[in-house]
Amino acid sequence: MSKEGSTEAPIRHPIDFEHPDFLNPEKLDSEMRRVFDICHGCRRCFNLCDSFPKLFDMIDESKNEDVESLSSKQFAPVVDACTLCDMCFMTKCPYVPPHDFNLDFPHLMLRYRTAQKKLGQLPAVPRQLAEIDRNSKIGVMFSKFINWASNIKNKFLRKILEMIAGID
């Protein structure tokens, strides 16, 4: 059993994509709420990525200022803001394994995104960005144009790209 503030290295468990509960919406919702509640109580990760300020603001502004007063649909912006950089897991979170809370925020975000995809709920932009093979072929063929169009100095096209593709 690990205590908070332990100097033990985090232990990364493999994701069990084959487990029958992995894509179960009720189990996923329950785990999201459990993890979000623990994160909200700790807040060590507030300055890592935009997921955490979004999460904390969302809970703080909720009816009862707790995770239970949120709807499951409100989780998506938190997941979308996660860059999967692993900084929360590797450096900040005192509740990662071997702690009893067994908290792994990045793996939970992957689980949520996998469930979205399997259930056909993945939004259009992330779905298209995930088409890596296709996108790389197009990128190579049109690299000069894409670099010119996405250049920050190209104010007009850059604004259009920011609006359409969410580039900032």
ChimeraX attribute file (.defattr): number of C-alpha atoms within 10 A of each C-alpha:
attribute: neighborCount
match mode: 1-to-1
recipient: residues
	/A:1	6
	/A:2	15
	/A:3	12
	/A:4	11
	/A:5	10
	/A:6	12
	/A:7	9
	/A:8	12
	/A:9	11
	/A:10	19
	/A:11	14
	/A:12	14
	/A:13	11
	/A:14	7
	/A:15	12
	/A:16	10
	/A:17	11
	/A:18	8
	/A:19	9
	/A:20	8
	/A:21	12
	/A:22	16
	/A:23	18
	/A:24	12
	/A:25	15
	/A:26	11
	/A:27	12
	/A:28	18
	/A:29	15
	/A:30	14
	/A:31	14
	/A:32	19
	/A:33	18
	/A:34	15
	/A:35	19
	/A:36	22
	/A:37	17
	/A:38	14
	/A:39	20
	/A:40	21
	/A:41	11
	/A:42	13
	/A:43	15
	/A:44	14
	/A:45	19
	/A:46	18
	/A:47	11
	/A:48	15
	/A:49	18
	/A:50	17
	/A:51	20
	/A:52	23
	/A:53	18
	/A:54	17
	/A:55	24
	/A:56	22
	/A:57	12
	/A:58	19
	/A:59	21
	/A:60	14
	/A:61	12
	/A:62	15
	/A:63	12
	/A:64	11
	/A:65	15
	/A:66	18
	/A:67	23
	/A:68	15
	/A:69	11
	/A:70	17
	/A:71	10
	/A:72	16
	/A:73	8
	/A:74	12
	/A:75	19
	/A:76	15
	/A:77	14
	/A:78	19
	/A:79	22
	/A:80	15
	/A:81	16
	/A:82	18
	/A:83	13
	/A:84	16
	/A:85	11
	/A:86	16
	/A:87	14
	/A:88	21
	/A:89	22
	/A:90	15
	/A:91	12
	/A:92	15
	/A:93	21
	/A:94	24
	/A:95	23
	/A:96	23
	/A:97	20
	/A:98	19
	/A:99	18
	/A:100	12
	/A:101	14
	/A:102	16
	/A:103	22
	/A:104	21
	/A:105	21
	/A:106	18
	/A:107	17
	/A:108	17
	/A:109	20
	/A:110	15
	/A:111	19
	/A:112	23
	/A:113	18
	/A:114	17
	/A:115	18
	/A:116	16
	/A:117	14
	/A:118	11
	/A:119	11
	/A:120	10
	/A:121	12
	/A:122	17
	/A:123	10
	/A:124	10
	/A:125	11
	/A:126	13
	/A:127	12
	/A:128	12
	/A:129	11
	/A:130	11
	/A:131	10
	/A:132	10
	/A:133	9
	/A:134	11
	/A:135	13
	/A:136	12
	/A:137	11
	/A:138	12
	/A:139	14
	/A:140	10
	/A:141	11
	/A:142	11
	/A:143	13
	/A:144	10
	/A:145	11
	/A:146	13
	/A:147	12
	/A:148	13
	/A:149	18
	/A:150	18
	/A:151	12
	/A:152	13
	/A:153	10
	/A:154	12
	/A:155	12
	/A:156	11
	/A:157	15
	/A:158	18
	/A:159	17
	/A:160	14
	/A:161	15
	/A:162	12
	/A:163	11
	/A:164	10
	/A:165	13
	/A:166	10
	/A:167	11
	/A:168	9
